[in-house]
Every structure is written in C-alpha cells, then in structure tokens.
Amino acid sequence: MTQSWYESALSPALPSRRTVLWLCVLACVANVVLVGALAGAGVLKSTERGDIEYTDTETRPDGDIVVPSDADYRFAIESPTDADAFYNMVVRVWSGGPLYNTWQPDNVQEYHYLPVTYYFFAAISLFGYVAFKYLLFGLSLLATAGGTYLLLDAESSSVGFDLSRRALLGLSAASVGFAPMVANFKVGQVTPFAYLCTAVAWWAYRRSDDGLGGAALVVPTILKPYWMSPLAVFISPADRRWRGVVGFLAAFAAANALSVFAFGVETTAHYYAIVASEALAESGGLEPITEWSVEAIRPFPFLGGVAIVPRLLSVLPIAWVWARYVRGRSDYDVPLFALSIVMLFTLLQSTTLIDLGLALAAFVVLGVHCYRADGWPFALLGLSFLLAHAHTYAMEVLVGNGHPNLAGMLDGEPLLKLLQPAVYAVGLLYLLSLWLASERATAT
C-alpha cells in the first residue's frame, strides 16, 4: 500500500509502533500500581477501613423489610460503591422482599437488572458482604484479562498475525489496568462481565459459530440494553450470519422465561418499566457541570439541546459501513464491530467511564489492524487509548476532590466542559474505525 504525501511527512516524526504499545502497557501498569497503593493505604473512598455499616432493616414506603432474626446475613451500607446494591438485592429477596427497590431509600442503592441476574449475585453472596466484594473483584479481573485474551487470539489468528503466547498473556494481564476498567473494579460494577461476553461473541464470530456469538451478547443486554449494539455484526444475510440473531433471540427468550418462572410476570414487567423510564430520562437535558461525577462523559456539551443533531448524524457513517457489510463485504466487520461500541458514546446523551470499559474491545480488535498498518493509525490509536485512560484523572481535577481553585469557575466557564479527555478519545476511535472502513472501500 503506497503512502500519501501526509503519511510520508508524518512518518519520521511518529514514535514506532512498539514504543506506542509500550506506552499504553506502561500506563496500565502504572495505574494498577497507583490504585493498588492507594487502596492498600485505605485512601480510596471505596477501600476505606471501617466504613461498612450493617442493618437488619431496609426502609420502604409500603413497609420495612426486616432480615429474619435467625439469619446470618444483613443489609450492607457502603458508599460510594455499587457492590452493596447487588448484595442488598440478594438480602432483600432472601428476607421476603421485592427484587427492585425503586423507592430508592437514602442508604441503599437501586437495583435494575433483569430478574434472572439474581442468580449470579446470589451465588457469590453466600459468605457475607466482604467475601462478596472480593469474589466480585476477582471475577472481574479474570473476566477482563480473559476477554482481552479471546479478542487478541481471535483477531491475530484471523489476519495471520503471529502473536506469541507470552505476548498474549502479557497484554491480557496488562489490560486489567485500563483506567475505565479499574473504575469498575473500585466500585464493583459489571462492565468486565459484559466485556468478556462481548469478547466471546467476537471470538465465536471469527470461528463462524454465530449462534454462540449471538447468545453471548444476551448477558450484556440484560445488564444494560444498549450494550447489545455489537449484535450488528450478526444482522446480515451474508455467510448466514443471521444465525447469531437467532442465537441471541433464543437466549434472550430463555432468560425472560426463567425470570417469569422464578419471579413472576409482574416483577419481569416491572423491569421493563424501569428500562422504559431510563430510556425516557436519557432524552432529558444535561445537568450543569457542578453536578457531574468524576466518571461523567458528556459529548457535545457546548451545544445544549441542539446536541441531538450531531448525536444522530454520527450514526449515518455507521449505517453506511453496515450497508456495505450486509451486501456481502465481510471485510467491513472490524470497523462495524468497533463502531457498534463507539456509537454508544456518540449517540447517547451521557455515558460514564464505567461504560467506557466496554470500548476496550474496540481498542483491541482495531488495534491489531492499526498495528499491522503501522505509522499514524497506530499512533493515533495509542493517543486515543491514553486519553481514555487519563479521563478519570482529568475529571478528578475538573469536578472531583482536586478542584478547589476551579470551584468558583465551574458555573461560569463553559470551556471547562471541553476538558474531557474521553470525548476526544472516542472521537479518535470513531475516525480510525471509519478510516479502516475507507481502506476496505479503496481495496474494492
């Protein structure tokens, strides 16, 4: 492939692809060391000593839920975490209460996943809250490393790229330090499991086991419905990829059937009412910057209500890639897979660093192809990765505990809204995905 004039001009000034890769790996390792040291010292709010409280009663408008006197479990209260929401859901059900706590008491967070997810959390709740947190953390680490391994193995094999087992294991282990994933580990969120299942789906896709691939995407979907977006690679008549849709529908129907069988129609219907409510809330206005969390990612924040226009327009190039794909151009699968994840951050009004953990799948799959291309594509991908990685640190200064000198400026300075590294990371990842699609179009 011949280089264009600007590629030739840029190449001498660009770091080598090995240098870019090592920078990304070292950033992940440094993050693990830093967060691990802070956690060990009890500095992180989610690892403070003695901040877990236990209670036998959960207050609700229709009558309190009380743990049986002979039970060896109690409600746990810890802030800021999400792990206690999952654990308390199990305790609530064990105590004869409802699955969902949409009344949102002050000291207990809301639970809002499909009823069948109860069984996973119940299985790791048997030994108490502290053990639950450690089990959830350990499984999250394994899910992240395992997902990266599957993605790298599947993609490198598909393009004939010789990646040693040592490199596979090393990169997979380093990926647990990706800051958006670490944000999940700290509070006990479930993105690592969605990431693993998305990786299984792509791994199965590469082996033409489309039914398994589609079925694997049910897990992300029942956690957060918009995480089903990678199903796009199975929505095609070419190569009988539609079997992935069949596998997805069959597994999704089974999950709902089990939910109805175990918890009843009313509880299952309640879940879908919660989903509908969340979807409607997504169309509301953006909150002021003073109300942003450290994990917030707000695309097009300077456009206000007009932001809906670029959000919707961002789907059009993706629709073009998908249209080429369904017409039998299977070589568009990589950019389509990457864009199906990236579009979550360009289309939705607001997402978080927690969600951005799923973008690691796009970085890995796209990274294999950018690495082979060398030059500016991999350099820009590395920059995108590092920007996503740095987001939580920048936001800590902007709206978190490290902004005392900015406190007076937050309301009156709209330019502060532009200082979101993850927004630019997503933009670069979006453009690189389209670049790969354009390369495939040129090769026609």
Protein Blocks (a to p, Z undefined) as FASTA:
>chain_A
ZZdfklmmmmmmpccfklmmmmmmmmmmmmmmmmmmmmmnomamklcghiaccdfbdcdf
kopadddfkbcbdcddddddfklmmmmmmmmmmnopafblckopakbccddddfklmmmm
mmmmmnojklmmmmmmmmmmmmmmmmmmmmmmmmmmmnopacdfklmmmmmmmmmmpmkl
mmmmmnopaklmmmmmmmmmmmmmmnopaklmmmmmmmmmmmmmmlmmmmmmmncfehhl
mmmmmmmmmmmmmmmmmmmmmnojklmmmmmmmmmmmmmmmmmccddfklpcfkbccehk
lnmmmlmmmmmmmmmmmmmmmmmmmnopaklmmmmmmmmmmmmmmmpmbdcfklmmmmmm
mmmmmmmmmmmngpjllmmmmmmmmmmmmmmmmmmmmmmmmlmmmmmmmmmmmklmmmcf
klmmmmmmmmmmmmmmmmmmmmZZ
